[in-house]
Amino acid sequence: MPRFIITGNYTQAAAKGMLTNPSDRGAATRALVEAAGGTMEAYYATTGPSDFIIIASVDDVTNLMSALIVAGASGAASNLQTQRAFTSEELLGMQQKAATMAAAYSPPG
């Protein structure tokens, strides 16, 4: 199942809600990922440019993107970014496939 790394920031409205009514954001996130047909492997609150990082596996990326629309539309999250992550084994397979394709390409010059 393809794995994705999602980062984002909490909005001012989300921070206000967390202050007024503290809640388990990992559990809320897990429910949304599962509604998208995926599994959440990890949820972390982070420092730096992002407030959180989620690692999730989802077969259909359109379902994941739909879930991110829900999160963004809620007004609780902003600056959502998604990256497809590949295992070391997947990268090895890509390298092997590239080696078989190399003869078909001729660089400019």
N, C-alpha and C positions, 0 to 999 in steps of 0.2 A: 504494500500500500504506500503510495507516495507520501513523503514527510514534508511538512512545511514549517517554517519558522516565521512567526508573526510578531511584530513589535508595534507599539503604539504608546499613546499618552492619554492620561486621564484629563478630562476637561475640568473647568472650574465647577461646573454643575456636579460632576462625579465626586470631586473632592468634598464639596458641600454635603452631598449625600452620604459619603463615607464618614464624615465628621458627625452628622446628625444620627445616622443609623449604621454603625459598623456592620459589615457583612463579609462573608467569605467570597471574594472575587474569583478565586480558583474554582469553586463549586459552580458559580454562575457561568463562568466561561466553559467549564466542562459540559454543562447542560446545553449550551449553544453549539459546541462542537459536535456533541452527540446528535443533536437535532439535524445537523448537516450530514449525518451518516458517518462521522469520523470518531476517532479516539484521541483524547488529549493525553499526551505523554508527560508533559510538564507545564507548569505555570509558575513564573517567578516575577516578583516585584523587583525592579532594577533601579540602579542609579545611572546617571549619565543622560544621554539624549532621549532615551525611552523610559517610560515608567513601568512597562511590563514586557515580558517575552513569553510567548506560548509556543510549545512544540506540539504539533498535531499531525496525525496521519488521516488522510481523507482520500478515498478513491476518485471522487469526482470533484475536480477543482472548482467547477461552477457552483457546487453546493457550498464549498468553503467561502467563495466570494459572496454568495448570498448571505451567509452568516455574518460576514464582515460588514455588509450593507446594513444588516439589523443592528450590529454594534454601533456603527457610525451614526445611523439614524436615531438611535436612542439619545444621542447628545452626551453620552458618557465617555466616548473614546474619540480620539482624533489622531491624525498622522499615522494611520494604520498602514503598515508595510508588510508585504508577504514575500518570502523567498522560498523557492523549492530547494530542499536539502537532499543530497545524495550520499549514500554510504560509501565507504572505501571500496567495497566490492563493486558497486555500481560504477564508480569512477574507473576502476580497472577494466571493466567491460567496455566502457567508452573509449579508453585508450586502445584496447585491442581492436575495436571496430574502426577507429580512426586509422590504425596502421594498415588495415586492409583497403581503406579508401584513399590513402595518400597518393598512390600512383595515378589516380584519376584527376588530380588537381595540378594545374600548372600556374604558379604564381606570376604576377605581372613582372615585366622586365626582362 
